[in-house]
Amino acid sequence: MKRTFTSILAGILAATMLLSGCSGNGGSSSGGGNTAQPGANASAEGASARTDLNMVMTTDLNTLDPHNSNAIFESKVIRNLFDALVEVDDETKEIVPALAESWEIAPDGESVTFKLRSGVKFHNGEDLKASDVKFSFERAIEAPKVRSYSFAMKSMDVVDDSTVKLNLNYPYGSILSMVAKIYIVSEKAVTDLGDEFGRKPVGTGAYSLVEWEPAQQIVLKANDGYFNGAPALKDVVIKLIVDSNTAFIALETGDVDFYPEAVPVDVEQAKTNDKLTVLEDVANSFYFITFNNKTISDEKVRQAISYAVDVNTMNTIGFEGKGTLAQMPLKPGAEGYTEDVKVYDYNPDEAKKLLSEAGYSEGQLSLRLVFIESSTNKKMSQVMQEELANVGINLVLEPLESGTYYTQIATGDYDMLISGQGYDPTNTDRTFFRLFHTEGDYNYCKYSNPKVDELLNTARVESDRAKRDEIYKEVIGIVRDEAVYLPLYYKAATLVYDKNLQGVKIKDDSMYDFADFHW
């Protein structure tokens, strides 16, 4: 539940970090004439409103440790279990208080002091202490999977029982937006549970985990002592249903109430069902193909693949045309966005020419495409397989369950990868650094270009937005010229749910807060 607070300081600080022209992602609502009207009850006869929610999850989770995950589908649950010191207001996009009630940035910009909210408790009944905050930040600073948030952070000092001081490596204009991504964990729980903490997480969030049946379901219970008020929904059951047909049938029959990852064909069907509501928008999620092996390190091979694949067809067949074609992991209005980049339009003849120049005859090159098993990924990969075959490349498809997929990413055991990257519309630095810098945590293609690293390092400490904008445009120009990745589309953000469920909205970060929902 993202709150709106009146804070002069928050407004001043947020003004330094917000991008002009960011979309609100409010979403459009359709389906049987249903729109989300606050205050509607589940029963037209005046019976008590429901307090439970059954939701579809299409991808299994590996961990709910916020410092050991960078997977967006895990983040959607983690967000409901944990809080940060500050957060971004849904409507104003300002930085507002969360576990910290106030903060002050040092005149030299190299530290931020936070005053903690009193009376906050973890799910295990322990009081939130300054030492827990210090522990959480220093744990996050050392955690590779959240490095894209913690890179500017050096250490944290406990000033007193209710005050902490975050020390930075250098002044960073968007530091508060990064602090909003560092969730606070219970030091005692992490110490006691060790590696099991990811399966038995303990936070301060609006919900706590009460049951996790691997490959089946996750059960959350409302935190009635939550500092921002007890949630209306008391029990949330998240059911793993990988098959989209089965998931949609469960929604139609009422076995589930909320389906946030419905495939396009089901979305269209839902629009004809007067018991369902559909919310649609363009998500801040960029889908692309990652390249990773010695053969594909040849720029001509990457360019050939880019020319050989008709992205329009992949979108039409794989995503029912619902994706918005993209050339970069930014949308118009974001810092660094430009349309002046190299575009690889479908051209199989040019692809064959480049392969020949790279020394490959027809049928000589064979590659593996790894992806998380889903109906959308399967359809897209089959289109890609056929189109690469047309230029003499044999593409072997390797669908994997999510755990194996991320293991192979970690070990580099793949040639090509269907990837998805949610990006922060308020912070291009984070998006570009993690994708294109040698040390980026999402740099799955192991791309390393000293010039790009230098540009990104310079942009990171540049306070002038106009100068940063030009630097980012230069970076994306280099990356597209070298065909570092094959862009696919911005994913459509679509939520399908029972018409009586209220408080549902599509957010800029593609997340949702169960504490916003009610019947």
C-alpha positions in Angstrom: 0.0 0.0 0.0 1.8 3.1 -1.2 0.8 6.1 0.8 0.5 9.8 0.1 2.1 12.1 2.7 2.6 15.8 3.0 6.3 16.3 3.2 8.0 19.5 2.0 11.4 17.8 2.2 10.1 14.8 0.2 8.8 17.0 -2.5 12.0 18.9 -2.8 14.1 15.7 -3.0 11.7 14.0 -5.4 11.8 16.9 -7.7 15.5 16.3 -8.3 15.0 12.7 -9.4 11.7 12.5 -11.3 11.8 12.3 -15.0 9.6 14.6 -17.0 7.0 13.0 -19.1 6.7 9.7 -17.2 3.5 7.8 -17.9 1.1 7.3 -14.9 0.3 3.7 -15.9 -3.2 4.2 -14.6 -4.4 1.7 -17.1 -7.7 1.3 -19.0 -10.5 -0.9 -17.7 -12.8 -3.0 -19.8 -14.7 -6.3 -19.8 -18.5 -6.7 -19.8 -18.9 -3.0 -19.0 -17.1 -3.4 -15.7 -14.9 -0.7 -14.3 -13.3 -0.6 -10.9 -15.5 1.6 -8.7 -14.3 1.9 -5.2 -16.7 0.8 -2.5 -18.5 -2.0 -4.3 -19.3 -5.0 -2.3 -19.0 -8.6 -3.3 -22.7 -9.2 -2.6 -25.4 -7.1 -4.1 -27.7 -8.2 -1.2 -25.6 -6.4 1.4 -23.8 -9.5 2.8 -20.4 -8.9 4.5 -17.6 -8.3 2.0 -15.1 -11.1 1.5 -11.8 -10.8 3.2 -9.9 -13.5 1.1 -8.2 -13.5 -2.3 -7.2 -16.3 -4.5 -4.6 -15.4 -7.1 -2.9 -17.1 -10.1 0.9 -17.3 -10.2 2.3 -18.6 -13.5 5.9 -19.0 -12.5 7.2 -20.8 -9.5 9.3 -18.9 -6.9 12.7 -19.8 -5.7 13.2 -17.4 -2.8 11.5 -14.6 -0.9 14.7 -13.2 0.5 14.6 -9.6 -0.8 18.4 -9.4 -0.9 18.8 -12.6 -2.8 16.4 -12.0 -5.7 16.2 -9.8 -8.8 13.3 -11.8 -10.4 10.3 -9.6 -11.1 7.8 -12.4 -10.3 9.4 -12.9 -6.9 9.5 -9.2 -6.3 5.7 -9.0 -6.6 5.4 -11.2 -3.5 8.4 -9.8 -1.6 6.9 -6.3 -1.9 4.0 -7.3 0.2 6.1 -8.9 3.0 8.7 -6.2 3.5 9.0 -2.4 3.8 11.8 0.0 3.0 12.8 3.2 4.8 11.0 5.3 2.1 8.8 4.6 -0.9 7.6 6.3 -4.0 4.0 7.6 -3.9 1.8 6.0 -6.6 0.2 9.3 -7.7 2.7 12.1 -7.1 5.9 10.0 -7.7 7.4 11.7 -4.7 9.6 10.0 -2.1 7.5 9.6 1.1 8.1 8.1 4.5 7.8 4.4 5.2 9.8 2.8 8.0 11.6 6.2 8.3 9.5 9.1 9.3 12.0 11.7 8.2 15.4 12.1 6.7 18.1 14.6 5.9 20.8 14.6 3.2 24.1 16.0 4.2 25.3 19.3 2.5 28.1 17.4 0.7 25.6 14.8 -0.5 27.7 11.9 0.9 25.4 10.7 3.6 21.7 10.5 4.5 20.4 10.4 8.1 17.1 8.7 8.7 14.8 8.9 11.8 13.0 5.6 12.2 9.2 5.3 12.9 8.5 4.0 16.4 6.4 1.1 17.3 7.0 -1.0 14.2 7.2 -4.8 14.7 8.5 -7.6 12.6 6.2 -10.6 11.8 8.0 -12.6 14.5 7.0 -10.0 17.2 10.4 -8.4 17.5 10.6 -4.6 17.5 12.2 -2.9 14.5 15.6 -1.6 15.8 18.2 0.6 14.2 20.5 -2.4 14.3 18.1 -4.3 12.0 18.3 -1.4 9.5 22.1 -1.3 9.6 22.2 -5.1 9.2 19.8 -5.0 6.2 21.7 -2.3 4.4 25.1 -3.8 4.9 23.7 -7.2 3.8 22.2 -5.6 0.7 25.5 -3.8 -0.1 27.2 -7.2 -0.2 24.4 -8.9 -2.1 25.1 -9.3 -5.9 21.5 -9.5 -6.8 20.6 -6.1 -5.4 23.8 -4.4 -6.4 21.9 -2.4 -9.0 20.3 -0.6 -6.0 23.1 -0.5 -3.5 26.1 0.5 -5.7 26.3 4.0 -4.3 26.1 2.9 -0.7 29.2 2.3 1.4 28.1 1.6 5.0 25.5 2.4 7.6 26.0 3.8 11.2 23.7 3.5 14.1 23.4 7.0 15.6 21.0 6.1 18.3 18.1 3.6 18.9 15.9 5.4 16.4 18.4 7.0 14.0 20.7 5.6 11.3 23.2 7.3 8.9 23.7 5.9 5.4 27.2 6.7 4.1 27.6 6.9 0.3 30.6 6.2 -2.0 29.9 9.5 -3.7 27.0 12.0 -4.0 24.1 10.4 -6.0 21.1 12.5 -7.0 18.7 9.5 -7.0 19.8 7.9 -3.8 16.4 8.0 -2.2 14.8 6.1 -5.1 17.5 3.4 -4.4 16.8 3.4 -0.7 13.2 2.7 -1.6 14.4 -0.6 -3.1 16.3 -1.9 0.0 13.9 -3.9 2.2 14.5 -4.2 5.9 14.8 -7.7 7.3 14.9 -9.1 10.8 18.5 -9.6 11.8 17.5 -12.2 14.3 15.5 -14.2 11.7 18.3 -14.1 9.2 20.8 -15.2 11.8 18.7 -18.0 13.2 17.4 -19.3 9.8 20.5 -18.9 7.6 19.8 -20.1 4.1 16.2 -21.0 5.1 15.3 -17.3 5.4 14.4 -17.2 1.7 11.7 -19.8 2.5 10.7 -18.4 5.9 11.0 -14.6 5.4 10.4 -12.2 8.3 9.7 -8.6 7.5 7.5 -5.7 8.7 5.1 -5.7 5.6 1.4 -5.7 5.3 1.4 -9.5 5.0 3.4 -12.4 6.4 4.1 -15.8 4.9 2.2 -18.6 6.7 2.6 -21.4 4.2 4.7 -22.3 1.2 4.0 -25.5 -0.7 6.7 -25.7 -3.4 5.2 -25.9 -6.9 1.7 -25.6 -5.5 0.8 -22.4 -3.6 1.9 -19.7 -1.2 -0.4 -18.4 1.6 -0.1 -14.9 3.1 -1.9 -13.6 6.2 -2.6 -9.9 6.9 -0.5 -8.2 9.4 -3.2 -6.6 11.6 -0.6 -4.7 13.5 0.8 -3.1 10.3 1.9 0.5 11.0 -0.2 1.8 8.1 -3.3 0.1 9.2 -4.7 -3.5 8.9 -5.3 -4.6 5.3 -8.9 -5.4 4.3 -7.9 -8.7 2.8 -7.0 -11.1 5.6 -5.9 -14.1 3.6 -4.2 -14.3 0.2 -3.6 -17.6 -1.5 -1.3 -17.5 -4.5 -1.7 -20.6 -6.6 0.9 -21.9 -9.1 -0.9 -22.6 -12.4 1.6 -22.7 -15.2 -0.8 -23.6 -18.0 -2.7 -20.5 -19.2 -5.8 -22.4 -20.2 -6.1 -24.0 -16.8 -5.5 -20.6 -15.1 -8.2 -18.9 -17.1 -10.7 -21.7 -16.5 -10.0 -21.3 -12.8 -10.7 -17.5 -13.1 -14.0 -18.1 -15.0 -15.2 -20.7 -12.5 -14.3 -18.6 -9.5 -11.6 -20.8 -8.2 -9.3 -17.8 -8.4 -10.2 -14.1 -8.3 -7.1 -12.3 -9.7 -5.0 -13.3 -12.8 -2.2 -10.8 -13.3 -0.4 -12.6 -16.1 -3.2 -13.6 -18.4 -2.2 -14.3 -22.0 -3.7 -12.2 -24.8 -6.2 -14.7 -26.0 -7.6 -15.0 -22.5 -7.7 -11.3 -22.1 -9.9 -11.0 -25.1 -12.2 -13.7 -23.8 -12.4 -12.0 -20.4 -13.6 -8.8 -22.1 -16.8 -10.7 -23.1 -17.4 -12.0 -19.6 -19.6 -9.6 -17.5 -18.2 -11.2 -14.3 -14.7 -10.0 -15.0 -12.8 -6.8 -15.3 -9.7 -6.2 -17.5 -7.1 -3.5 -16.8 -4.6 -2.9 -19.6 -1.6 -0.6 -20.1 2.0 -0.7 -21.5 4.2 -2.1 -18.7 7.7 -0.9 -17.8 8.9 -4.4 -18.8 11.2 -4.8 -21.7 11.6 -8.2 -23.4 14.7 -9.1 -25.5 17.0 -11.8 -26.6 20.3 -12.0 -24.8 23.4 -13.4 -26.7 26.1 -15.4 -24.9 28.8 -17.5 -26.4 32.1 -17.1 -28.3 30.4 -17.4 -31.7 27.8 -14.7 -30.9 30.6 -12.5 -29.6 31.2 -11.9 -33.4 29.3 -8.7 -34.0 28.4 -9.8 -37.6 26.7 -13.0 -36.2 24.6 -10.9 -33.8 23.6 -8.5 -36.5 22.7 -11.4 -38.8 20.4 -12.9 -36.2 18.9 -9.5 -35.7 18.1 -9.2 -39.4 16.9 -12.8 -39.6 14.2 -12.4 -37.0 10.9 -10.7 -37.7 10.0 -9.2 -34.3 6.5 -8.2 -35.6 5.7 -11.9 -36.3 7.0 -12.9 -32.9 4.8 -10.3 -31.2 1.8 -11.3 -33.3 2.0 -15.0 -32.8 3.6 -15.2 -29.4 1.8 -12.3 -27.7 -1.2 -11.9 -29.9 0.1 -8.5 -31.0 -0.4 -7.1 -27.5 3.3 -6.1 -27.1 4.5 -2.7 -28.1 7.5 -3.0 -30.3 10.7 -1.5 -28.8 14.3 -0.7 -29.6 15.6 0.0 -26.1 14.7 -0.6 -22.5 13.2 2.9 -22.2 9.9 4.4 -23.2 9.4 7.9 -24.6 10.0 10.6 -22.0 12.6 8.7 -20.1 16.0 10.2 -19.7 18.2 9.0 -22.5 15.3 7.9 -24.8 16.0 8.5 -28.5 14.6 7.2 -31.8 18.0 7.9 -33.5 19.3 4.4 -33.2 20.1 1.6 -35.6 17.1 -0.5 -36.4 17.5 -4.1 -37.7 14.4 -4.4 -40.0 13.6 -8.0 -41.1 16.0 -8.8 -43.9 16.9 -12.5 -44.3 19.1 -11.8 -47.3 21.3 -9.3 -45.3 21.4 -11.9 -42.5 22.8 -14.6 -44.9 25.3 -12.1 -46.3 26.6 -11.2 -42.8 26.8 -14.9 -41.8 28.9 -15.6 -44.9 31.2 -12.7 -44.0 31.6 -14.1 -40.6 32.7 -17.4 -42.1 29.6 -19.5 -41.7 28.0 -21.6 -44.4 24.4 -22.6 -44.4 23.7 -25.2 -41.7 27.0 -24.8 -40.0 25.9 -22.7 -37.0 23.8 -24.3 -34.2 22.6 -22.4 -31.1 20.6 -23.1 -28.0 17.7 -20.8 -26.9 16.9 -21.0 -23.2 13.7 -19.7 -21.8 11.2 -20.1 -18.9 8.5 -22.5 -20.0 5.3 -20.7 -20.8 2.9 -20.7 -23.7 4.0 -17.2 -24.8 7.7 -18.0 -24.7 7.1 -21.3 -26.5 5.2 -19.6 -29.4 7.9 -16.9 -29.7 10.7 -19.3 -29.7 9.1 -21.5 -32.4 8.8 -18.4 -34.6 12.4 -17.6 -34.0 13.5 -21.2 -34.7 11.7 -21.2 -38.1 13.1 -17.8 -39.1 16.7 -18.6 -38.2 16.3 -21.9 -40.1 15.5 -19.8 -43.2 19.0 -18.3 -43.0 20.8 -21.5 -42.2 21.0 -21.4 -38.4 19.8 -24.4 -36.4 18.1 -23.2 -33.2 17.6 -25.7 -30.4 14.8 -24.8 -28.0 15.3 -25.5 -24.3 12.3 -24.6 -22.1 13.1 -24.7 -18.4 11.3 -24.3 -15.1 12.3 -21.1 -13.4 14.8 -22.5 -10.9 16.8 -24.3 -13.6 16.6 -21.2 -15.9 18.2 -18.9 -13.3 20.8 -21.5 -12.4 21.8 -21.7 -16.1 21.9 -17.9 -16.2 24.3 -17.9 -13.2 26.6 -20.4 -14.8 26.4 -18.9 -18.3 25.1 -22.2 -19.7 23.2 -20.9 -22.7 23.8 -19.4 -26.2 20.7 -17.3 -26.3 18.1 -16.3 -23.7 14.6 -14.9 -23.7 15.0 -12.2 -21.0 12.7 -9.7 -19.4 13.8 -6.6 -17.6 11.6 -4.3 -15.6 13.0 -0.8 -15.7 12.8 2.2 -13.3 11.2 5.1 -15.2 12.7 7.5 -12.7 16.3 6.2 -13.0 17.9 5.4 -16.4 21.3 4.9 -14.7 20.1 1.8 -12.9 18.6 0.3 -16.0 21.5 0.9 -18.3 24.2 0.1 -15.8 22.8 -3.3 -14.9 22.3 -4.2 -18.6 25.3 -2.8 -20.4 28.1 -2.2 -17.8 30.7 -4.9 -17.4 29.7 -5.2 -13.7 25.9 -5.1 -14.4 23.9 -7.7 -12.6 21.6 -8.2 -15.6 24.4 -8.2 -18.1 23.7 -11.8 -19.0 25.4 -11.5 -22.4 28.7 -10.7 -20.6 29.0 -7.5 -22.7 32.2 -5.6 -21.9 33.0 -2.3 -23.7 35.4 0.0 -21.9 33.9 3.0 -23.7 30.4 2.1 -22.5 31.7 1.5 -19.0 33.4 4.9 -19.0 30.2 6.7 -20.2 28.0 5.0 -17.6 30.5 5.7 -14.8 30.5 9.4 -15.9 26.7 9.6 -16.1 26.4 8.1 -12.6 28.0 11.1 -10.9 26.8 13.8 -13.4 24.2 16.1 -11.7 23.2 17.9 -14.9 20.2 16.0 -16.4 20.8 17.4 -19.9 24.3 16.1 -19.9 23.2 12.7 -18.6 20.6 12.5 -21.3 23.3 12.9 -24.0 25.5 10.4 -22.4 22.7 7.8 -22.3 21.9 8.5 -25.9 25.5 7.8 -26.8 25.5 4.5 -24.8 22.3 3.2 -26.5 23.7 4.2 -29.9 26.8 2.1 -29.3 24.9 -0.8 -28.0 22.4 -0.9 -30.9 25.2 -0.5 -33.5 26.9 -3.6 -32.0 23.6 -5.5 -31.8 24.3 -6.4 -28.2 20.8 -7.7 -27.7 17.8 -8.3 -29.9 14.9 -6.1 -28.7 11.4 -7.6 -28.8 8.7 -5.5 -27.2 7.4 -3.7 -24.1 5.1 -6.2 -22.4 1.5 -5.4 -22.1 0.6 -4.9 -18.4 -2.7 -6.7 -18.0 -4.7 -7.6 -14.9 -7.9 -9.7 -15.1 -10.0 -10.1 -12.0 -13.4 -10.6 -10.5 -15.5 -7.5 -11.1 -16.2 -7.1 -7.4 -12.6 -6.8 -6.4 -11.7 -3.1 -5.9 -8.6 -1.1 -5.5 -6.7 -2.8 -8.3 -4.5 -0.7 -10.5 -1.4 -1.0 -12.8 1.6 0.7 -11.3 4.7 2.2 -12.9 6.9 -0.6 -11.5 4.4 -3.4 -12.6 3.9 -4.4 -8.9 0.7 -4.6 -6.9 0.0 -4.2 -3.2 -2.6 -6.6 -1.7 -3.2 -4.0 1.0 -4.8 -1.8 -1.7 -7.4 -4.5 -2.5 -10.8 -4.9 -1.0 -14.2 -6.4 -1.9 
